Amino acid sequence: MSKSYDFCIPTRGTEVSYCPDWIHEIKYDGYRLRVERDGGRVRLLTRNGFDWTKRFPWIVESALKNRVKRFVIDGEAVGLGVTTIPTSSAMSERVIHADQ
């Protein structure tokens, strides 16, 4: 993609806004990633500019299944534990194994 995008930096709130101009997300314990798709190419970038595409192949696969061929998604990649509740240990384990 030719245009550069900055990450949205989450801010803590005390209540959920119900205005249609706002979207919100629950803060889970994960890694902030930006998914960039341009045709058949998908990249996962960290806030520090590292390319983590190889660490999360299932995110890449999901991005490629989207009918939209060009997009940027800024979000949080989380790992689900056995109980399907996001856990930091599940994410850390995945990142460690991807580096080996």
C-alpha positions as CSV (number, residue, x, y, z in Angstrom):
1,M,0.0,0.0,0.0
2,S,1.3,3.4,-0.8
3,K,-0.3,5.3,2.1
4,S,1.1,5.0,5.6
5,Y,-1.3,4.5,8.5
6,D,-0.7,5.4,12.1
7,F,-2.0,3.1,14.9
8,C,-5.0,4.2,16.9
9,I,-3.8,4.5,20.4
10,P,-6.5,3.2,22.8
11,T,-7.6,5.4,25.6
12,R,-9.2,4.3,28.8
13,G,-12.9,5.2,29.3
14,T,-15.3,4.8,32.1
15,E,-18.4,4.3,30.0
16,V,-19.4,3.1,26.5
17,S,-20.4,5.7,24.1
18,Y,-23.5,4.8,22.1
19,C,-23.0,7.5,19.4
20,P,-23.0,6.0,15.9
21,D,-19.8,7.8,15.1
22,W,-17.9,5.8,17.8
23,I,-16.7,2.2,17.8
24,H,-15.1,0.6,20.8
25,E,-13.3,-2.5,21.8
26,I,-12.7,-4.3,25.0
27,K,-9.1,-4.3,26.0
28,Y,-7.7,-7.8,26.1
29,D,-4.2,-8.9,26.9
30,G,-2.6,-9.3,23.5
31,Y,-0.5,-7.6,20.9
32,R,-1.5,-4.5,18.9
33,L,-1.3,-5.3,15.2
34,R,-2.2,-3.7,12.0
35,V,-3.4,-6.0,9.2
36,E,-2.7,-4.6,5.7
37,R,-4.1,-6.3,2.7
38,D,-3.2,-5.2,-0.8
39,G,-4.6,-7.8,-3.3
40,G,-2.9,-11.1,-2.6
41,R,-0.4,-9.7,-0.1
42,V,-1.1,-9.4,3.6
43,R,1.2,-8.0,6.2
44,L,0.9,-7.9,10.0
45,L,2.8,-5.0,11.5
46,T,3.4,-4.1,15.2
47,R,3.4,-0.6,16.6
48,N,7.2,-0.7,16.5
49,G,7.2,-1.5,12.8
50,F,8.1,-5.2,13.1
51,D,6.6,-7.6,10.5
52,W,4.9,-10.4,12.4
53,T,3.1,-11.9,9.3
54,K,4.8,-15.3,9.8
55,R,3.8,-15.4,13.5
56,F,0.1,-15.4,12.9
57,P,-0.7,-17.4,9.7
58,W,-4.3,-17.9,10.6
59,I,-4.9,-14.1,10.7
60,V,-3.3,-13.8,7.2
61,E,-5.5,-16.7,6.0
62,S,-8.6,-14.9,7.4
63,A,-7.6,-11.6,5.8
64,L,-7.2,-13.4,2.4
65,K,-10.8,-14.8,2.7
66,N,-12.3,-11.3,2.9
67,R,-14.0,-10.3,-0.3
68,V,-12.5,-6.8,0.0
69,K,-9.1,-6.9,-1.6
70,R,-7.5,-3.8,-0.1
71,F,-7.9,-2.7,3.5
72,V,-6.2,-1.8,6.8
73,I,-7.4,-3.1,10.2
74,D,-5.9,-1.8,13.4
75,G,-6.7,-4.1,16.3
76,E,-5.5,-6.4,19.1
77,A,-4.4,-10.0,18.4
78,V,-5.3,-12.2,21.4
79,G,-4.8,-15.8,22.2
80,L,-7.6,-17.8,23.7
81,G,-7.0,-20.2,26.5
82,V,-8.7,-23.6,27.0
83,T,-11.8,-21.9,28.3
84,T,-11.9,-19.5,25.2
85,I,-11.0,-16.6,27.5
86,P,-8.1,-14.5,26.2
87,T,-4.9,-15.0,28.2
88,S,-1.5,-13.4,27.9
89,S,0.2,-16.8,28.3
90,A,-1.5,-18.1,25.2
91,M,-0.2,-15.2,23.2
92,S,3.3,-15.4,24.7
93,E,3.4,-19.1,23.9
94,R,2.4,-18.5,20.3
95,V,5.0,-15.8,19.8
96,I,7.8,-17.8,21.4
97,H,7.1,-20.8,19.2
98,A,6.9,-18.7,16.1
99,D,10.4,-17.4,16.7
100,Q,12.0,-20.9,16.9
